[in-house]
Amino acid sequence: MAAGRGRKATLASVAAQANVSKITASRAFSQPEKVHPETLRRIRDTAEQLGYVMNTAARNLRAKASKTIGIVNPDMANPFFGGLTRLMMLEAQKMGYDTLVFDSYESQEAEDRIIDKLIGYNVDAIILSVISNDLNYHPAYMKRLEILNIPVVLVDRELQAAHCSGVYIDNLDCGLQTGRWLLEQQAERVVVVSGPENSNVARERVTGLQAALQGKVASFEVLYADFFMDVAWQETSRWLNNNEAPDYFVGCNNQISLGIVKACIEHQLQLMTQVKLFSIDAVSHAGIYGFHFPCVTHDLQEIAWQALNLAVRRIADSDSKPGKVIVRGKVVS
């Protein structure tokens, strides 16, 4: 009996059309090695004719392991998170895992909804970059994940959650390396455009810069903005309206650096001539426009590999303790 027009094919309709039991039809997709080759071929051909797609989510709910890892990041448009997510998907594939990837769009409501959805899909683990870089951010779903014993690997943004593993960037070292490089260039007037003051990432990067530069340059100023291009552009532009351009602007992430670039261009400043820029995180595709910005870069491949290994280790042994990996960047002049 063929499925009617506009009606979704089911396992029962495939079984009926192929003249087999529903159990045999199900086994053709879940344990094909246990089905006679001729019967298997008939079931698969029938499924294709009817347009049947196996309900993986439902099957996962009945299984102890789904061989699926959820990946959640806060901003896929950011080349850091977009590039890292792609590499994590490839690493998961090498290890025999499928991935469910979500962008929370820096929204707590979206992040809560995504975590609920991943729990419903019975994922084996979740690799998560939360929407907030405030160390005191405590999303309610964390307790639920702990009770359900779903391994969580935090990436880039750290939380006070003892049951989570994590792969983090050494942000203090980013600031120290940046400051040392600026001293080598004999910088005199430095303006740092940072993320929010309550951000752990921003605080550590600025602290490293202060430790390296305080008292060794003529002036050092910090503008607190956010980790988004438009906010950084507005704050930098406001500052330039009232001040002479410094020797160096320092952008505390790639999106901030783009905001600085936009503000400098609007103020008709020749980048890398009248004012120079150093970026923590590479500014993607800057070379297309004829610019080369010195920066601190991070090995996204290493971060991806470490995150997947921490996740798979916890999946394989639920009694293993959460691990923590710190990744250091390097200056590229």
N, C-alpha and C positions, 0 to 999 in steps of 0.2 A: 504494500500500500504506500503510494508516494505521498510525501508531505504536501499539503494543500498550498496554494499560492499565498505567499505572505506569512505562512506559518513556519515557525522555527523547527527544524528537524531535531528530533530527540533520539536518545539511545534506543528507546523502545521502538521507534519507527524504523530505525536502521535494522534492529533485530528482526522485526516482522518482515521487512522487505527482503532480508538476506535468508529468511527462514531458519533462524537460529534462536536460541534462548537469549534473554537479556544478559544473563551471566556470561555467556560465551562472547557476546558482542562487547561487553565491558572488558573482558580479559584480552580481547584483540588489541585494545589500546593500552591497557596497563601492564599486561604480561603476555606479549605476542608470542614469546617462545613456547608457551603452553598451548597454543592453538595450532591445529593442523594447517599446514601451508595453504592448501586449497581453500579451506574454510576462511582462513585469515585474509586471503586475497579477495574472496567474495564479500566479506564484511567491509574491508577497506574500500573496494570499488563501489559498494552500495552507499557507504558514508560520503564518498566524494560526489556521487550522483545526487544525493539528497542535500548536499551542502552542510553536513553535520560537522560541528566543531566541538571537540571534547571540552567539557566544563572542568578545566584544571583546578579552579578555585574550590569547587565542590569536592573533587577527589582529594585535594590537599587537606581539607577539613577532616577527612576520614583517615588520613595517613599520619604516621608519627613524624615524618620529615617530608618537607615539600621540595627540597633541593632548590629553594628560592631565597634570595637575600633582598631585603628592601633597602633602597638608597634614597635618602631625603636630603636635599640641599636647599639653601634659602634663596638662591638667585642664579638660575642657570644662565642668565645673560652675562654674568660676570665670567670672563675667560678663566679665572682661577677655578671656580666651582664647575663650570661647564667642561673644561678640559680634564679636571680631576674625576668627574663623574664618568666620562667616557673611558678613562683608563681603568677605573674600578669595575666597570661593566666588562671590559676585556679580561681583566684579571679573574673575575668571577667565572667567566666562560671557560678559562683555562682550567679552573678548579672543578668544573662540572656543575656549576650553579647558574640558574637563571636569575635575572634581576628584575625588580619592579622599581622604576625610578619616578620620583615625584619632586616637583619644585614647590616649595611652600610660599614663595613670593614674599618672604619676610613677614608673613602674617601668622600670628599665633592661632587664630581660628583655623586657618588652612592646615597648619602643622598638627593641631589636635585631630582634625578630621582624617588626615593622612595616616597618622599612627593608628587610629581606630581601624582604618581600612586594611592596613598591613597586618594587624592582629587578626582580622577577619579572614585574610588570605592565608593565615597559618605559616607565615614566613619563618625560616629557621633563625634568622638574625636580622638586625637593622643597623645600617651604617648611617649615622645622623650628624648633620651640621645644623645645629639649632638656629632659630631666628635671632637669638640674642647673644651678644658676646659679653654680657654681664655675668660674672661668676656666680652671682646670687639668684640667677634665673632658675626657678623650680617649677617646670611644667608638671601638671597633675598626672599626666600619663606615665611618668617615670615610675611611680609606685606600682602602677598596674603592670608594666613591663617586667618589673622585678618579681612580682607575685607570680606571673605567668612563666617566669624563667626564660624569657626571650633575650638572648645576648644582644647588647647594644655596644657599638663602637662609635664614640664621639670623634669627630674630625674637625680640626682647626679651632673650634670654639669649645672651651672646657667648661664643665659644670661640676658642682660639688655633688657627685653621685658615685658612691663607692662601688656600686655593682657594675659600673660601666667601664669598658676598656676605652683607650683613647690614643689618637695620633695627633700630636700638636706641634705647631711651629714654635721654635725658640724665639719668642718676640723680643725679649730683653736683648738677646744676642743680635737680632736684626738692628736694633737701635744702636748698639755698641759698634757694630761693623760699619754702619752708616756714618756715625760720628767720627770714627777713625779715618774713614775715607775722606770726609770733608776736611779734616785737619791736614791730610796729605796734599789736598788741593789748595791749602792756605785760604780757606773760606773765612770771611770776616763777618758778614751779616747773614744770618740764617733764619728763615721763617719756616716752621714746621706746620703743615696742615694735617690735623689729626682727626681720628674718629671721635665719638662722644667721650666726655670726661669719665663717665661711669663704665666705660668699656675696658675690660681686662686686657684685651689685645692692644688697644690704643695706649693704655696706661703703661704697659711694659715697654712698648716701642719708644714712647716719649721718655721714659725713665732711662733707658739705655742711651738715648741721644743726649740727654742732660748730663749723664755721668761722663760721657766722652767729651762734651763740648763746653760745659759750664766753666767760665773763667778763662777759656782758651780762645774765645772768639769775641769780637767787638760787641755783637748783639745776638741774642737768641730769643725768639718769640714763638709761642705755640698758639695756633688758632684751632679751637675745637669746633669741628663741623660734624660730619657723619661719613660713613664709608660708601657714600653714593656720589656720583659725579656732579649732579645738579647742586646739592647742598655745598659741596666743596667749591664749586665754581662761584656760588653766591658769596660765600665767606671770603674767598680769595679776592674776588672783585671788590667787595666792600673795603677790604684792607688796602688794596691798591688805589682806591679812590682818595685815600688820606695819607698814603706813605709812598716813599720812593722805593722802587723795586730792590730787593735784597740781592746779594751775590747768588744765593741758592734758596730755592724753595725745596722742601722735602715733602713728598706725598707719602702718607702712611699706608696707602694701598694703591692698587692700580687704578681704581675708579676715582679716588681723590686726585691722583696725578693727572688724569684726563680733565678733571675740573680745573686744576691749576693751569693746564695748557689752554683751555678755553678762555679763562680769565685773562691770561697774558696776551693772547691773540687779540681779544677785544680791546685791550689797553695798548695795542700796537707795539708790544714789546717783542723784540727779536729773540726767540728762544735759543738758548745755548750761546747767545752772544751778549745781549743786554742783561739777561737773567738766565740762570742755569737751573736745571731740575734734576733732583735725585729721587728715584722712586723705590719704595719698598714694595716689591712685586714688579715684574716686567710690564711695560706698557705695550700691549699687543699691537703688532703691525705698525709701530711708529716709523719704522724704516721706509714704509711706502710713501710717507709724507716728507721724507728727507731728514728725519730726526733720529738721533741715537741717544737715548737717555740711560746714563749709568744707573744701576739698580741692584737690589738684593733679590736674587731669584731662588726659587725653591724647586726641588726635584719632585714633580708631581707623580712621576712613576714610582718613586720610593714611597711616597705617602699612600698611593693607591695599593701598592703591594703590602705594605705594613697593615693597612686597614683590613684588607681581605684576609690576611693571615691571622690577625687577632680574632676576626669573626669566625673563621673556620675552626680555629683551635677551640673556641668556646662551644661551638656546635658539636664538635667531636667529643668533647669532655665537659659536660655541664658542671663538673666539680672543680674545674681549673679556675684559678684566680684571675680576675681582670688584669690585663697588661696595659702598660703605658709606654709610648714611644715618643721621643722628642726628636724632631727633625730640624737641623740647622740649615740656613740659607748660605749663599755665597755671593760676594760682590762681583758683578760683571761691569767693568768700566767701559 
